[in-house]
Amino acid sequence: MKAAICYYSHHHGNTLKVVRAMAQGNDVDLIDVLNPSKTDLQGYDLIGFASGIYGFAFHPSVVEFAKAHLPEGKRVFFVYTYAGAKGTGTKAAAAVAREKHAVILGEFGCRGYNTFGPFKLIGGSGKGLPSEADLQRAKAFMDGICAGR
């Protein structure tokens, strides 16, 4: 099963760590939405959208990329890293997927290292995250989707 994960990962690379773990051992292309090597997603059986959570939402670049490039009727999933509560971070991306008649298979989220705002003053929160256990859970999530579970 050919898969792509379209991601935005900036501050500490939390999201990139997670999507790299997901790609290991699977036929997955990682596509940075700010510098995409590919924008034609038609040839993929499975498409993921991944971002850190910014103000309770995916980074706008991921949502815009999905609007512009997600083909009709694809199987999709969402991946996110966050500092606090999970919230409803995938809401806008899920709305795009529904508009494109995509089948939403699920989402994976875990905490990441964060130095935004006042957290910078105390050296950040979530040090050491995502953990090796988080990365193993991310890989298991992806393995399950690729196997059709």
DSSP file with accessible surface (Angstrom, degrees, kcal/mol):
  #  RESIDUE AA STRUCTURE BP1 BP2  ACC     N-H-->O    O-->H-N    N-H-->O    O-->H-N    TCO  KAPPA ALPHA  PHI   PSI    X-CA   Y-CA   Z-CA
    1    1 A M              0   0   90      0, 0.0     2,-0.5     0, 0.0    26,-0.4   0.000 360.0 360.0 360.0 122.2    0.0    0.0    0.0
    2    2 A K        +     0   0   57     41,-0.1    43,-2.2    24,-0.1    44,-1.4  -0.722 360.0 179.9 -86.2 125.6    1.5    3.3   -1.1
    3    3 A A  E     -ab  28  46A   0     24,-2.7    26,-2.5    -2,-0.5     2,-0.4  -0.911  17.7-162.9-128.2 154.1    1.1    6.1    1.4
    4    4 A A  E     -ab  29  47A   0     42,-2.0    44,-3.3    -2,-0.3     2,-0.5  -0.988   5.7-158.4-130.6 142.5    2.1    9.7    1.8
    5    5 A I  E     -ab  30  48A   0     24,-2.5    26,-2.9    -2,-0.4     2,-0.6  -0.981   8.4-159.1-120.7 116.6    2.2   11.8    4.9
    6    6 A C  E     +ab  31  49A   0     42,-3.2    44,-2.7    -2,-0.5     2,-0.3  -0.858  28.1 173.0 -95.3 118.4    2.0   15.6    4.2
    7    7 A Y  E     -ab  32  50A  28     24,-2.6    26,-2.5    -2,-0.6     2,-0.4  -0.868  37.4-154.6-133.9 159.7    3.4   17.4    7.2
    8    8 A Y  E     + b   0  51A  22     42,-1.6    44,-0.5    -2,-0.3     2,-0.4  -0.996  24.5 166.2-127.7 124.4    4.5   20.7    8.8
    9    9 A S        +     0   0   30     -2,-0.4    -2,-0.0    42,-0.1    42,-0.0  -0.957  11.7 141.0-141.7 120.1    7.1   20.4   11.5
   10   10 A H        +     0   0  114     -2,-0.4    -1,-0.1     0, 0.0     0, 0.0   0.707  52.0  45.9-124.6 -73.5    8.9   23.5   12.7
   11   11 A H  S    S-     0   0  113      1,-0.2   103,-0.1     2,-0.1    -2,-0.0   0.896 130.9  -7.2 -56.4 -61.6    9.9   24.5   16.2
   12   12 A H  S    S-     0   0   65    101,-0.2    -1,-0.2     0, 0.0   101,-0.1   0.333  91.5-111.2-121.2   4.1   11.5   21.3   17.7
   13   13 A G     >  +     0   0   20      3,-0.1     4,-2.3    99,-0.0     5,-0.2   0.688  69.2 141.7  74.9  17.8   10.8   18.7   15.0
   14   14 A N  H  > S+     0   0   18      1,-0.2     4,-1.8     2,-0.2     5,-0.1   0.937  72.6  44.3 -57.5 -49.0    8.3   16.8   17.2
   15   15 A T  H  > S+     0   0    4      1,-0.2     4,-2.7     2,-0.2     5,-0.2   0.906 111.3  53.8 -66.8 -39.7    5.9   16.1   14.3
   16   16 A L  H  > S+     0   0   30      1,-0.2     4,-2.5     2,-0.2     5,-0.2   0.902 106.1  53.4 -62.1 -40.4    8.8   15.1   11.9
   17   17 A K  H  X S+     0   0  100     -4,-2.3     4,-1.8     1,-0.2    -1,-0.2   0.922 111.1  47.0 -58.0 -43.5   10.1   12.6   14.5
   18   18 A V  H  X S+     0   0    0     -4,-1.8     4,-2.1     2,-0.2    -2,-0.2   0.943 113.0  45.9 -67.2 -47.1    6.6   11.0   14.7
   19   19 A V  H  X S+     0   0    0     -4,-2.7     4,-1.9     1,-0.2    -1,-0.2   0.863 110.4  54.5 -69.5 -31.1    6.1   10.8   10.9
   20   20 A R  H  X S+     0   0  147     -4,-2.5     4,-1.2    -5,-0.2    -1,-0.2   0.908 108.2  49.7 -64.5 -40.7    9.6    9.4   10.4
   21   21 A A  H  < S+     0   0    9     -4,-1.8     3,-0.4    -5,-0.2    -2,-0.2   0.913 110.1  51.1 -62.7 -40.6    8.8    6.7   12.9
   22   22 A M  H  < S+     0   0    0     -4,-2.1    -1,-0.2     1,-0.2    -2,-0.2   0.854 107.5  53.6 -63.9 -35.1    5.6    5.9   11.0
   23   23 A A  H >< S+     0   0   18     -4,-1.9     3,-2.4    -5,-0.2     5,-0.3   0.774  80.6 110.2 -74.0 -24.8    7.4    5.7    7.7
   24   24 A Q  T 3< S-     0   0  126     -4,-1.2     3,-0.1    -3,-0.4    -3,-0.0  -0.281  94.8  -0.3 -58.8 123.4    9.9    3.1    8.9
   25   25 A G  T 3  S+     0   0   81      1,-0.2     2,-0.3     3,-0.1    -1,-0.3   0.498 116.3  96.0  78.7   2.8    9.2   -0.3    7.3
   26   26 A N  S <  S-     0   0   38     -3,-2.4     2,-1.7     2,-0.1    -1,-0.2  -0.866  87.0-107.9-121.3 158.0    6.2    1.1    5.3
   27   27 A D        +     0   0   89    -26,-0.4   -24,-2.7    -2,-0.3     2,-0.4  -0.627  66.5 147.7 -84.8  80.3    6.0    2.4    1.7
   28   28 A V  E     -a    3   0A  19     -2,-1.7     2,-0.5    -5,-0.3   -24,-0.2  -0.975  39.2-156.0-126.4 129.3    5.6    6.0    2.8
   29   29 A D  E     -a    4   0A  41    -26,-2.5   -24,-2.5    -2,-0.4     2,-0.5  -0.901  16.3-144.4 -98.6 131.4    6.6    9.2    1.2
   30   30 A L  E     -a    5   0A  51     -2,-0.5     2,-0.5   -26,-0.2   -24,-0.2  -0.862  15.7-166.9 -96.8 126.4    7.0   12.2    3.5
   31   31 A I  E     -a    6   0A   0    -26,-2.9   -24,-2.6    -2,-0.5     2,-0.6  -0.951  14.3-146.5-121.4 112.8    6.0   15.5    2.0
   32   32 A D  E >   -a    7   0A  43     -2,-0.5     3,-0.8     3,-0.4   -24,-0.2  -0.673  12.2-148.2 -74.7 117.6    6.9   18.8    3.6
   33   33 A V  T 3  S+     0   0   15    -26,-2.5    -1,-0.2    -2,-0.6   -25,-0.1   0.729  95.8  52.5 -66.4 -19.9    4.0   21.0    2.8
   34   34 A L  T 3  S+     0   0   93    -27,-0.4    -1,-0.2     1,-0.2   -26,-0.1   0.751 127.4  20.6 -84.2 -25.1    6.2   24.1    2.7
   35   35 A N  S <  S-     0   0  124     -3,-0.8    -3,-0.4     3,-0.0    -1,-0.2  -0.518  86.8-171.1-137.6  64.6    8.7   22.6    0.3
   36   36 A P        -     0   0   53      0, 0.0     3,-0.1     0, 0.0    -3,-0.1  -0.394  20.3-168.3 -69.5 132.1    6.7   19.8   -1.4
   37   37 A S  S    S+     0   0  100      1,-0.3     2,-0.3    -7,-0.1    -6,-0.1   0.708  84.6  24.8 -82.6 -23.7    8.7   17.4   -3.6
   38   38 A K        +     0   0   91      1,-0.1    -1,-0.3    -3,-0.0     3,-0.1  -0.996  51.4 170.3-138.7 142.0    5.4   16.1   -4.9
   39   39 A T        +     0   0   66     -2,-0.3     2,-1.0    -3,-0.1    -1,-0.1   0.463  60.0  92.8-124.9  -9.8    1.9   17.6   -5.0
   40   40 A D        +     0   0  118      1,-0.2     3,-0.3    30,-0.0    30,-0.1  -0.753  44.3 169.8 -87.0 104.3    0.1   15.0   -7.1
   41   41 A L    >   +     0   0    1     -2,-1.0     3,-1.7    28,-0.6    -1,-0.2   0.352  46.8 102.9 -96.2   4.8   -1.4   12.7   -4.5
   42   42 A Q  T 3  S+     0   0  111      1,-0.3    -1,-0.2    27,-0.0    -2,-0.0   0.850  75.3  57.3 -58.7 -36.5   -3.5   10.7   -6.9
   43   43 A G  T 3  S+     0   0   65     -3,-0.3     2,-0.4     2,-0.0    -1,-0.3   0.446  87.5  97.3 -79.6   3.9   -1.2    7.7   -7.0
   44   44 A Y    <   -     0   0   10     -3,-1.7   -41,-0.2     1,-0.1     3,-0.1  -0.749  56.1-160.6 -99.0 139.1   -1.4    7.1   -3.2
   45   45 A D  S    S+     0   0   82    -43,-2.2    30,-0.7    -2,-0.4     2,-0.4   0.716  84.9  27.2 -80.1 -25.1   -3.7    4.6   -1.5
   46   46 A L  E     -bc   3  75A   0    -44,-1.4   -42,-2.0    28,-0.1     2,-0.4  -0.999  67.4-167.5-144.9 133.1   -3.4    6.4    1.8
   47   47 A I  E     -bc   4  76A   0     28,-2.5    30,-1.5    -2,-0.4     2,-0.3  -0.988   3.5-166.8-132.0 125.3   -2.7   10.0    2.7
   48   48 A G  E     -bc   5  77A   0    -44,-3.3   -42,-3.2    -2,-0.4     2,-0.4  -0.810   7.6-155.1-106.5 150.5   -1.9   11.4    6.1
   49   49 A F  E     -bc   6  78A   2     28,-1.9    30,-2.4    -2,-0.3     2,-0.4  -0.998  19.2-175.4-123.8 129.0   -1.8   15.0    7.2
   50   50 A A  E     +bc   7  79A   0    -44,-2.7   -42,-1.6    -2,-0.4     2,-0.3  -0.972  13.0 142.1-134.3 142.1    0.4   15.9   10.1
   51   51 A S  E     -bc   8  80A   0     28,-1.8    30,-1.1    -2,-0.4   -42,-0.1  -0.981  46.9-102.5-163.3 158.3    1.1   19.0   12.2
   52   52 A G  E     - c   0  81A   6    -44,-0.5     7,-0.6    -2,-0.3     2,-0.6  -0.426  51.9-101.2 -73.2 165.3    1.8   20.3   15.6
   53   53 A I  E     -E   58   0B  33     28,-1.8     2,-0.5     5,-0.1     5,-0.2  -0.842  38.6-173.3 -96.2 125.3   -1.2   21.9   17.2
   54   54 A Y  E >  S-E   57   0B  73      3,-3.7     3,-0.6    -2,-0.6    28,-0.0  -0.968  74.3 -18.3-120.6 110.7   -1.1   25.7   17.1
   55   55 A G  T 3  S-     0   0   72     -2,-0.5    -1,-0.2     1,-0.2     3,-0.1   0.921 130.1 -50.2  58.4  43.2   -3.9   27.5   19.0
   56   56 A F  T 3  S+     0   0  149      1,-0.2     2,-0.3    29,-0.1    32,-0.3   0.674 125.1  83.3  71.6  19.0   -5.9   24.3   19.2
   57   57 A A  E <  S-E   54   0B  39     -3,-0.6    -3,-3.7    33,-0.1    -1,-0.2  -0.981  84.6 -90.4-147.2 160.3   -5.6   23.7   15.4
   58   58 A F  E     -E   53   0B   8     31,-1.6    -5,-0.1    -2,-0.3    22,-0.0  -0.295  62.2 -85.6 -59.3 153.6   -3.4   22.2   12.7
   59   59 A H    >>  -     0   0   44     -7,-0.6     3,-1.4     1,-0.1     4,-1.3  -0.402  40.1-121.7 -60.9 137.1   -1.0   24.7   11.2
   60   60 A P  H 3> S+     0   0   83      0, 0.0     4,-2.7     0, 0.0     5,-0.2   0.807 108.1  66.0 -55.8 -29.6   -2.8   26.5    8.4
   61   61 A S  H 3> S+     0   0   23      1,-0.2     4,-2.0     2,-0.2     5,-0.1   0.861 100.8  49.7 -63.5 -32.3   -0.3   25.4    5.7
   62   62 A V  H <> S+     0   0    0     -3,-1.4     4,-2.4     2,-0.2    -1,-0.2   0.924 111.4  47.6 -71.3 -43.3   -1.4   21.8    6.2
   63   63 A V  H  X S+     0   0   13     -4,-1.3     4,-2.5     1,-0.2    -2,-0.2   0.931 113.6  48.0 -63.7 -43.4   -5.0   22.6    5.8
   64   64 A E  H  X S+     0   0  107     -4,-2.7     4,-2.2     2,-0.2    -1,-0.2   0.891 110.3  52.0 -65.0 -39.1   -4.3   24.7    2.7
   65   65 A F  H  X S+     0   0   12     -4,-2.0     4,-2.4    -5,-0.2     5,-0.3   0.926 110.0  49.1 -62.5 -43.4   -2.2   21.9    1.2
   66   66 A A  H  X S+     0   0    1     -4,-2.4     4,-2.3     1,-0.2    -2,-0.2   0.927 110.4  51.1 -61.7 -44.6   -5.1   19.5    1.8
   67   67 A K  H  < S+     0   0   98     -4,-2.5    -1,-0.2     1,-0.2    -2,-0.2   0.903 117.7  39.0 -57.8 -42.6   -7.5   21.9    0.1
   68   68 A A  H  < S+     0   0   68     -4,-2.2    -1,-0.2    -5,-0.2    -2,-0.2   0.799 130.4  21.8 -80.2 -28.9   -5.3   22.3   -2.9
   69   69 A H  H  < S+     0   0   59     -4,-2.4   -28,-0.6    -5,-0.2    -3,-0.2   0.577  82.5 109.5-125.0 -11.8   -4.0   18.7   -3.3
   70   70 A L     <  -     0   0    3     -4,-2.3     3,-0.1    -5,-0.3   -28,-0.0  -0.587  60.4-139.7 -73.5 119.1   -6.2   16.0   -1.7
   71   71 A P    >   -     0   0   16      0, 0.0     3,-1.0     0, 0.0    29,-0.1  -0.333  31.2 -84.5 -71.8 160.1   -7.9   14.1   -4.5
   72   72 A E  T 3  S+     0   0  114      1,-0.2    29,-0.2    30,-0.1    30,-0.1  -0.337 104.6   9.4 -62.0 141.0  -11.5   13.0   -4.1
   73   73 A G  T 3  S+     0   0   46     27,-2.9    -1,-0.2    24,-0.2    29,-0.2   0.581  85.2 149.6  72.1  15.4  -12.4    9.8   -2.3
   74   74 A K    <   -     0   0   28     -3,-1.0    29,-2.4    26,-0.3     2,-0.5  -0.354  51.9-111.6 -78.7 160.5   -9.0    9.0   -0.8
   75   75 A R  E     -cd  46 103A  77    -30,-0.7   -28,-2.5    27,-0.2     2,-0.3  -0.822  47.4-180.0 -89.1 126.8   -8.4    7.2    2.5
   76   76 A V  E     -cd  47 104A   0     27,-3.0    29,-3.4    -2,-0.5    30,-0.5  -0.877  19.2-176.5-131.1 161.3   -6.9    9.7    5.0
   77   77 A F  E     -c   48   0A   0    -30,-1.5   -28,-1.9    -2,-0.3     2,-0.4  -0.947  19.0-129.7-148.4 167.0   -5.6    9.9    8.6
   78   78 A F  E     -cd  49 107A   2     28,-1.8    30,-2.4    -2,-0.3     2,-0.4  -0.945  14.0-170.6-126.8 145.2   -4.3   12.7   10.8
   79   79 A V  E     +cd  50 108A   0    -30,-2.4   -28,-1.8    -2,-0.4     2,-0.3  -0.993  14.8 167.1-133.2 136.3   -1.2   12.9   13.0
   80   80 A Y  E     -cd  51 109A   9     28,-2.2    30,-1.5    -2,-0.4     2,-0.4  -0.996  25.2-151.7-150.5 152.8   -0.5   15.7   15.5
   81   81 A T  E     -cd  52 110A   6    -30,-1.1   -28,-1.8    -2,-0.3     2,-0.3  -0.924  24.8-177.5-117.5 151.0    1.8   16.6   18.4
   82   82 A Y  E     - d   0 111A  37     28,-1.5    30,-2.1    -2,-0.4     4,-0.1  -0.957  31.6-144.2-147.3 162.0    0.6   19.0   21.1
   83   83 A A  S    S+     0   0   31     -2,-0.3    -1,-0.1   -30,-0.2     3,-0.1   0.820  86.6   4.2 -96.4 -40.1    1.8   20.7   24.3
   84   84 A G  S    S-     0   0   49      1,-0.4    -2,-0.1     2,-0.1     2,-0.1   0.206 116.8  -2.9-115.1-123.2   -1.3   20.6   26.4
   85   85 A A        -     0   0   79      1,-0.1    -1,-0.4    26,-0.0    -2,-0.2  -0.376  63.8-121.2 -76.1 151.5   -4.7   19.0   25.9
   86   86 A K    >   +     0   0  107      1,-0.1     3,-0.8    -3,-0.1    -1,-0.1   0.916  50.9 166.5 -58.8 -48.2   -5.5   17.2   22.7
   87   87 A G  T 3   -     0   0   47      1,-0.2     3,-0.2     2,-0.1    -1,-0.1  -0.233  58.6 -53.2  66.7-152.1   -8.4   19.4   21.9
   88   88 A T  T >  S+     0   0   94    -32,-0.3     3,-1.8     1,-0.1     4,-0.3  -0.316  76.7 146.4-117.7  46.4  -10.0   19.5   18.4
   89   89 A G  T <   +     0   0    4     -3,-0.8   -31,-1.6     1,-0.3     4,-0.3   0.715  67.8  52.9 -61.3 -24.5   -6.9   20.1   16.4
   90   90 A T  T 3> S+     0   0   14      1,-0.2     4,-3.0   -33,-0.2     5,-0.3   0.428  77.1 105.2 -93.3   4.8   -7.9   18.1   13.4
   91   91 A K  H <> S+     0   0  145     -3,-1.8     4,-2.0     1,-0.2    -1,-0.2   0.897  82.1  41.5 -54.4 -50.0  -11.2   19.8   12.9
   92   92 A A  H  > S+     0   0   49     -3,-0.3     4,-1.9    -4,-0.3    -1,-0.2   0.917 116.9  47.9 -68.4 -41.5  -10.3   22.0    9.9
   93   93 A A  H  > S+     0   0    2     -4,-0.3     4,-2.3     1,-0.2    -2,-0.2   0.903 111.3  51.3 -66.0 -39.0   -8.3   19.2    8.1
   94   94 A A  H  X S+     0   0    9     -4,-3.0     4,-2.6     2,-0.2    -1,-0.2   0.882 106.5  54.8 -65.0 -36.1  -11.2   16.7    8.7
   95   95 A A  H  X S+     0   0   31     -4,-2.0     4,-2.3    -5,-0.3    -1,-0.2   0.920 108.3  48.6 -63.4 -41.0  -13.7   19.2    7.2
   96   96 A V  H  X S+     0   0    3     -4,-1.9     4,-1.7     2,-0.2    -2,-0.2   0.934 110.5  51.4 -62.2 -45.8  -11.5   19.4    4.1
   97   97 A A  H  <>S+     0   0    1     -4,-2.3     5,-2.9     1,-0.2   -24,-0.2   0.916 110.0  48.8 -59.2 -42.6  -11.4   15.6    3.9
   98   98 A R  H ><5S+     0   0  147     -4,-2.6     3,-1.8     1,-0.2    -1,-0.2   0.902 108.0  54.2 -64.8 -39.9  -15.2   15.4    4.2
   99   99 A E  H 3<5S+     0   0  130     -4,-2.3    -1,-0.2     1,-0.3    -2,-0.2   0.832 109.8  48.3 -60.4 -31.6  -15.6   18.0    1.4
  100  100 A K  T 3<5S-     0   0   43     -4,-1.7   -27,-2.9    -3,-0.2   -26,-0.3   0.223 116.5-116.7 -94.3  12.5  -13.4   15.8   -0.7
  101  101 A H  T < 5 +     0   0  135     -3,-1.8    -3,-0.2   -29,-0.2     2,-0.1   0.826  57.8 164.5  57.6  34.6  -15.4   12.6    0.2
  102  102 A A      < -     0   0   16     -5,-2.9     2,-0.7   -29,-0.2   -27,-0.2  -0.457  42.0-121.0 -79.0 155.6  -12.4   11.1    1.8
  103  103 A V  E     -d   75   0A  80    -29,-2.4   -27,-3.0    -2,-0.1     2,-0.6  -0.888  25.0-145.0 -96.5 115.8  -12.7    8.1    4.2
  104  104 A I  E     -d   76   0A  66     -2,-0.7   -27,-0.2   -29,-0.2     3,-0.1  -0.758  17.6-176.7 -88.1 118.0  -11.2    9.2    7.5
  105  105 A L  E     -     0   0A  63    -29,-3.4     2,-0.3    -2,-0.6   -28,-0.2   0.661  49.5 -82.7 -89.8 -20.5   -9.4    6.2    9.1
  106  106 A G  E     -     0   0A  25    -30,-0.5   -28,-1.8     2,-0.0     2,-0.3  -0.927  39.1 -96.8 148.4-170.4   -8.4    7.8   12.4
  107  107 A E  E     -d   78   0A  87     -2,-0.3     2,-0.4   -30,-0.2   -28,-0.2  -0.987  13.1-152.9-148.1 153.6   -5.8   10.0   14.1
  108  108 A F  E     +d   79   0A  12    -30,-2.4   -28,-2.2    -2,-0.3     2,-0.3  -0.998  20.9 170.8-127.9 133.0   -2.7    9.7   16.2
  109  109 A G  E     +d   80   0A   8     -2,-0.4     2,-0.3   -30,-0.2   -28,-0.2  -0.989   5.2 167.2-140.9 148.9   -1.5   12.3   18.6
  110  110 A C  E     -d   81   0A   1    -30,-1.5   -28,-1.5    -2,-0.3     2,-0.1  -0.978  39.3 -92.0-152.8 160.3    1.1   12.6   21.3
  111  111 A R  E     -d   82   0A  95     -2,-0.3     2,-0.3   -30,-0.2   -28,-0.2  -0.387  40.9-167.8 -71.7 153.4    2.7   15.3   23.4
  112  112 A G        -     0   0    0    -30,-2.1     2,-0.1    17,-0.1    13,-0.1  -0.890  33.9 -77.7-135.8 166.6    5.9   17.0   22.2
  113  113 A Y        -     0   0   67     16,-1.6     2,-0.4    -2,-0.3    13,-0.2  -0.423  52.3-168.7 -64.8 138.0    8.5   19.3   23.6
  114  114 A N  B     +F  125   0C  25     11,-2.5    11,-2.4    -2,-0.1    13,-0.1  -0.994  31.2 165.9-140.3 129.7    7.2   22.9   23.8
  115  115 A T        +     0   0   35     -2,-0.4     5,-0.3     9,-0.2     2,-0.2   0.017  35.8 139.9-127.4  27.4    8.9   26.3   24.4
  116  116 A F    >   -     0   0  157      3,-0.1     3,-1.8     4,-0.1     4,-0.2  -0.478  68.6 -35.8 -74.7 141.0    6.1   28.5   23.3
  117  117 A G  G >  S+     0   0   43      1,-0.3     3,-1.5    -2,-0.2     4,-0.5  -0.181 132.6   3.7  54.6-128.5    5.3   31.7   25.3
  118  118 A P  G >> S+     0   0   93      0, 0.0     3,-0.8     0, 0.0     4,-0.6   0.735 120.3  73.1 -67.1 -18.9    5.8   31.4   29.0
  119  119 A F  G X4>S+     0   0   81     -3,-1.8     5,-3.3     1,-0.2     3,-0.8   0.817  87.7  63.9 -64.5 -27.2    7.0   27.8   28.7
  120  120 A K  G X45S+     0   0  155     -3,-1.5     3,-1.4    -5,-0.3    -1,-0.2   0.874  94.4  60.5 -62.4 -35.5   10.3   29.2   27.3
  121  121 A L  G <45S+     0   0  154     -3,-0.8    -1,-0.2    -4,-0.5    -2,-0.2   0.767 109.8  40.7 -65.0 -25.5   10.9   31.0   30.7
  122  122 A I  G <<5S-     0   0  123     -3,-0.8    -1,-0.3    -4,-0.6    -2,-0.2   0.178 125.9 -94.9-108.7  14.4   11.0   27.7   32.5
  123  123 A G  T < 5S-     0   0   30     -3,-1.4    -3,-0.2    -4,-0.1    -2,-0.1   0.599  73.4 -75.2  86.0   9.3   12.9   25.7   29.9
  124  124 A G      < -     0   0    9     -5,-3.3     2,-0.3    -6,-0.2    -9,-0.2  -0.133  46.9 -96.4  95.2 168.5    9.9   24.3   28.2
  125  125 A S  B    S+F  114   0C  22    -11,-2.4   -11,-2.5     1,-0.2     4,-0.1  -0.880  94.0  34.4-121.9 159.5    7.4   21.6   28.9
  126  126 A G  S >  S-     0   0   12     -2,-0.3     3,-2.0   -13,-0.2    -1,-0.2   0.835  74.7-169.4  69.0  34.6    7.3   18.0   27.7
  127  127 A K  T 3  S+     0   0  140      1,-0.3    -1,-0.2    -3,-0.2    -3,-0.0  -0.285  71.5  19.6 -58.6 136.7   11.0   17.6   27.8
  128  128 A G  T 3  S+     0   0   66      1,-0.3    -1,-0.3     2,-0.1    -2,-0.1   0.525 100.4 166.3  81.7   5.6   12.1   14.3   26.1
  129  129 A L    <   +     0   0   37     -3,-2.0   -16,-1.6    -4,-0.1    -1,-0.3  -0.826  50.3  48.0-108.1 147.2    8.8   14.1   24.2
  130  130 A P  S    S-     0   0   10      0, 0.0   -18,-0.1     0, 0.0     2,-0.1   0.499  92.3-154.2 -67.2 143.4    7.8   12.5   22.0
  131  131 A S     >  -     0   0   36    -20,-0.1     4,-2.3    -2,-0.1     5,-0.2  -0.294  29.6-101.5 -83.4 170.8    9.3    9.6   23.8
  132  132 A E  H  > S+     0   0  125      1,-0.2     4,-2.3     2,-0.2     5,-0.2   0.893 126.4  54.1 -60.0 -36.7   10.5    6.3   22.3
  133  133 A A  H  > S+     0   0   57      2,-0.2     4,-2.3     1,-0.2    -1,-0.2   0.902 106.8  51.1 -64.5 -39.3    7.2    4.7   23.5
  134  134 A D  H  > S+     0   0   21      2,-0.2     4,-2.4     1,-0.2    -2,-0.2   0.922 110.2  49.2 -61.4 -44.2    5.3    7.5   21.7
  135  135 A L  H  X S+     0   0   31     -4,-2.3     4,-2.4     1,-0.2    -2,-0.2   0.887 110.1  50.7 -65.7 -36.6    7.2    6.7   18.5
  136  136 A Q  H  X S+     0   0  121     -4,-2.3     4,-2.5     2,-0.2    -1,-0.2   0.901 110.5  49.5 -66.8 -39.2    6.6    3.0   18.9
  137  137 A R  H  X S+     0   0  124     -4,-2.3     4,-2.4     2,-0.2    -2,-0.2   0.902 110.2  51.4 -65.8 -38.3    2.8    3.7   19.3
  138  138 A A  H  X S+     0   0    0     -4,-2.4     4,-2.4     2,-0.2    -2,-0.2   0.930 110.6  48.2 -62.6 -44.6    2.9    5.9   16.2
  139  139 A K  H  X S+     0   0   49     -4,-2.4     4,-3.1     1,-0.2     5,-0.2   0.922 111.0  50.4 -62.2 -43.1    4.6    3.1   14.2
  140  140 A A  H  X S+     0   0   59     -4,-2.5     4,-2.3     2,-0.2    -1,-0.2   0.899 109.1  52.2 -63.5 -38.9    2.0    0.6   15.4
  141  141 A F  H  X S+     0   0   48     -4,-2.4     4,-2.2     2,-0.2    -2,-0.2   0.952 113.7  43.4 -59.4 -49.5   -0.8    3.0   14.4
  142  142 A M  H  X S+     0   0    0     -4,-2.4     4,-2.8     1,-0.2     5,-0.2   0.912 111.5  53.3 -66.1 -43.0    0.7    3.3   10.9
  143  143 A D  H  X S+     0   0   51     -4,-3.1     4,-1.8     1,-0.2    -1,-0.2   0.909 109.7  50.0 -56.6 -42.1    1.4   -0.4   10.6
  144  144 A G  H  <>S+     0   0   10     -4,-2.3     5,-3.2    -5,-0.2     4,-0.3   0.916 111.4  46.9 -65.2 -42.4   -2.2   -1.1   11.5
  145  145 A I  H ><5S+     0   0   12     -4,-2.2     3,-1.4     1,-0.2    -2,-0.2   0.930 112.1  50.4 -64.9 -43.4   -3.6    1.3    8.9
  146  146 A C  H 3<5S+     0   0   23     -4,-2.8    -1,-0.2     1,-0.3    -2,-0.2   0.838 110.3  50.6 -65.4 -29.6   -1.3    0.0    6.2
  147  147 A A  T 3<5S-     0   0   62     -4,-1.8    -1,-0.3    -5,-0.2    -2,-0.2   0.450 120.3-110.2 -85.7  -2.6   -2.4   -3.6    7.1
  148  148 A G  T < 5       0   0   57     -3,-1.4    -3,-0.2    -4,-0.3    -2,-0.1   0.683 360.0 360.0  83.3  19.0   -6.1   -2.5    6.8
  149  149 A R      <       0   0  212     -5,-3.2    -1,-0.2    -6,-0.2    -2,-0.1  -0.567 360.0 360.0 -93.4 360.0   -6.8   -2.8   10.5
